[in-house]
Amino acid sequence: MSEENKAPEETVKPEEPAKTETQSEAPKAEAKPEAPKADAAPEAPKAEATPEAKPAAPKPAAAAKPAAEKAPEPEKEPDPRLIEAQQRLETIKGKIATKFGDAAIEEADVKKITPTLVIKPEYWVDTVEYVKTDPSLLFFYPEAMAGTDYKDKGYIEVFTLLHSFELDYDIALKVRGARDNGSVPSITPIFSGFNWEEREIYDLLGLRFEGHPDLRRIMLEEEWQGHPLRKDYVVMD
């Protein structure tokens, strides 16, 4: 048989190498690691489980700073009314001391914004007349008179408020008398408008005003026992 007529030999395919145990098949689709799902993401650590996640506690230094570290408050400017009142007090005090001597004045101070002087009883009438009539003062308008019992100090104080239209301000003059059978000179002859005020102080506090033209009780009967504005007054049955 000629070679042309020979049946073609079957082509022998090379055998595929046997898979070894070390060789792995191509990864299947279902074997591929899936991308982490949103809901499958690891949960954030809880605050209580992570100390650093807790809110920082306030530092003691920030909670209460020493007073020394505080900014100093701005100084308040002095009240110009008090400055003016102090100047007026020095003026009045100087004039009275020049006229009668320093012994005439027991105390001198500014109460609120009013120059206030306590005059000794023996200089009381002369001082009141002086501040009323002196051309540089002219405190001739009587505004008020009242009495106060200072039981613990042992005296009754008489307060007068006078106004000068010439100077356009007020002054307060005071005088004190003993609680036990005490008296002070009356200034009704200088300021007749204080007639009833002195009677009221006598009636309710028991302080006598020597030289008053008609010193008698003005609210209560003459037979009334005691003086109702005294601190130790007891209502009688």
C-alpha positions in Angstrom: 0.0 0.0 0.0 1.3 3.2 -0.9 2.0 5.7 1.6 -0.7 8.1 0.2 -3.3 5.5 0.9 -2.3 5.0 4.6 -4.9 6.2 7.0 -3.8 9.3 8.7 -2.6 8.6 12.0 -4.6 10.0 14.8 -3.1 12.9 16.4 -2.3 12.1 19.9 -3.2 15.1 22.2 -0.7 15.6 24.9 -2.2 14.7 28.2 -2.9 17.5 30.5 -0.7 17.3 33.5 -2.4 15.9 36.4 -3.5 18.3 39.0 -1.5 18.1 42.1 -2.7 18.7 45.5 -0.6 21.8 45.6 -2.3 23.2 42.6 -5.7 24.8 43.2 -8.4 25.3 40.8 -9.3 28.8 39.7 -11.3 30.4 42.4 -14.9 30.1 41.8 -17.1 33.2 41.8 -18.8 32.1 45.0 -15.5 31.5 46.7 -14.3 35.0 46.1 -14.3 37.1 49.3 -17.2 39.4 49.2 -16.7 43.0 49.8 -17.7 43.9 53.3 -21.3 45.1 53.3 -22.2 48.4 54.9 -24.2 46.7 57.6 -21.5 44.1 58.1 -18.9 46.8 58.9 -17.4 46.3 62.2 -19.3 48.3 64.9 -17.5 51.3 66.3 -16.3 50.6 69.8 -18.7 51.7 72.4 -17.8 54.8 74.4 -17.8 52.9 77.7 -15.5 50.3 76.3 -12.9 52.8 75.1 -11.6 55.1 77.8 -10.3 57.7 75.4 -13.8 58.1 73.9 -15.2 59.4 77.2 -15.7 63.2 77.4 -12.7 64.7 79.1 -13.5 65.8 82.7 -13.0 69.5 83.3 -9.6 70.3 84.8 -9.7 71.6 88.3 -7.7 74.6 87.4 -10.3 75.6 84.8 -13.2 75.0 87.1 -12.1 77.4 89.8 -9.4 79.8 89.0 -7.8 81.6 92.0 -9.2 85.0 92.7 -5.8 86.5 92.0 -6.0 85.4 88.4 -9.3 87.3 87.8 -9.0 90.5 85.9 -9.2 93.4 88.3 -12.5 95.3 88.2 -12.2 98.9 87.0 -12.1 101.4 89.9 -15.3 103.3 90.3 -15.1 107.0 89.9 -15.9 108.9 93.1 -19.4 110.4 93.2 -19.1 114.1 92.4 -22.0 114.8 94.7 -20.1 113.4 97.7 -17.1 115.4 96.8 -19.1 118.5 96.6 -20.9 117.7 99.9 -17.6 117.2 101.6 -16.3 120.5 100.4 -19.5 122.2 101.7 -19.1 120.5 105.0 -15.6 121.8 105.4 -16.8 125.3 104.6 -19.6 125.3 107.1 -17.4 123.6 109.8 -14.7 126.1 109.3 -17.0 129.1 109.6 -18.6 127.7 112.8 -15.2 126.9 114.3 -13.9 130.4 113.4 -17.0 132.0 115.1 -17.3 129.8 118.2 -14.2 127.6 118.3 -13.7 123.9 117.6 -15.3 123.1 121.0 -18.7 124.0 119.5 -18.8 121.0 117.2 -19.1 117.4 118.5 -19.1 115.6 115.1 -19.1 116.6 111.5 -19.7 114.2 108.6 -21.6 113.8 105.3 -24.8 111.8 105.6 -25.7 110.6 102.1 -25.1 114.0 100.4 -25.9 116.4 103.2 -23.3 118.1 105.3 -24.2 117.2 108.9 -22.9 118.7 112.2 -23.6 117.8 115.8 -23.5 120.9 117.9 -23.0 120.9 121.7 -26.1 122.1 123.6 -24.3 125.2 125.0 -23.6 126.5 121.5 -26.9 125.3 120.0 -28.9 128.5 119.9 -25.9 130.7 118.9 -24.9 128.4 116.1 -28.4 128.1 114.6 -28.8 131.8 114.7 -25.4 132.3 113.1 -26.0 130.0 110.1 -29.4 131.7 109.6 -28.3 135.3 109.6 -24.7 135.3 108.4 -24.7 136.9 104.9 -22.3 134.2 103.5 -24.6 131.4 104.7 -28.3 132.4 105.1 -29.8 129.0 106.0 -33.0 130.7 106.9 -35.5 128.2 105.6 -36.5 125.5 108.1 -37.4 122.3 106.3 -37.7 119.7 109.0 -37.2 118.8 112.7 -37.4 115.3 114.3 -36.2 113.4 117.3 -34.7 110.0 117.8 -34.2 107.9 120.9 -30.7 106.3 121.2 -31.4 104.2 124.2 -28.1 102.3 124.1 -26.1 105.6 123.9 -28.1 107.3 126.6 -29.3 110.4 124.7 -32.1 111.7 122.5 -31.0 113.4 119.3 -32.8 116.4 117.7 -32.3 116.7 113.9 -33.0 119.9 111.9 -32.7 120.4 108.2 -32.1 124.0 106.9 -31.9 125.3 103.4 -30.0 128.3 102.0 -31.4 129.8 98.8 -28.2 131.8 98.6 -26.0 128.7 98.5 -28.7 126.4 97.0 -28.1 123.5 99.3 -29.1 122.0 102.7 -27.3 121.4 105.9 -28.3 119.3 108.9 -27.7 120.5 112.4 -28.1 118.1 115.4 -28.1 118.5 119.2 -28.3 115.8 121.9 -29.9 115.7 125.3 -29.8 113.1 128.0 -32.7 110.5 128.2 -33.1 111.0 131.9 -34.7 114.4 132.6 -32.7 115.8 129.7 -33.2 119.1 128.0 -31.8 121.3 125.2 -32.3 125.0 124.4 -35.3 125.8 122.3 -34.8 127.5 118.9 -38.4 128.5 118.5 -37.4 132.1 119.0 -35.2 131.8 115.9 -37.5 129.6 113.8 -41.1 130.0 115.0 -42.1 127.2 112.6 -40.4 124.7 114.9 -42.8 125.5 117.7 -45.0 122.4 117.2 -42.1 120.1 116.3 -40.4 120.8 119.6 -43.7 120.1 121.4 -44.0 116.8 119.5 -40.5 115.7 120.4 -41.3 116.6 124.0 -44.6 114.7 123.9 -43.4 111.5 122.3 -39.8 111.3 123.5 -39.8 113.3 126.8 -36.9 115.7 125.9 -37.6 119.2 127.3 -36.8 122.4 125.3 -35.7 125.2 127.6 -37.1 128.6 126.6 -40.0 127.3 124.6 -43.0 129.7 124.9 -45.6 127.0 125.3 -44.1 123.6 126.1 -46.9 121.1 126.6 -48.0 117.9 125.1 -49.5 118.2 121.6 -50.9 114.7 120.9 -51.5 113.0 124.2 -53.2 114.2 127.4 -51.1 115.8 130.0 -51.9 112.9 132.3 -50.5 110.3 129.8 -47.9 108.1 131.3 -44.6 107.7 129.3 -43.5 108.7 125.9 -44.5 106.4 123.0 -41.4 106.9 120.8 -38.9 105.8 123.4 -37.4 102.4 122.8 -38.3 101.2 126.3 -41.9 102.4 126.2 -44.5 100.0 127.6 -48.2 100.4 126.9 -50.0 101.0 130.1 -53.3 99.1 130.7 
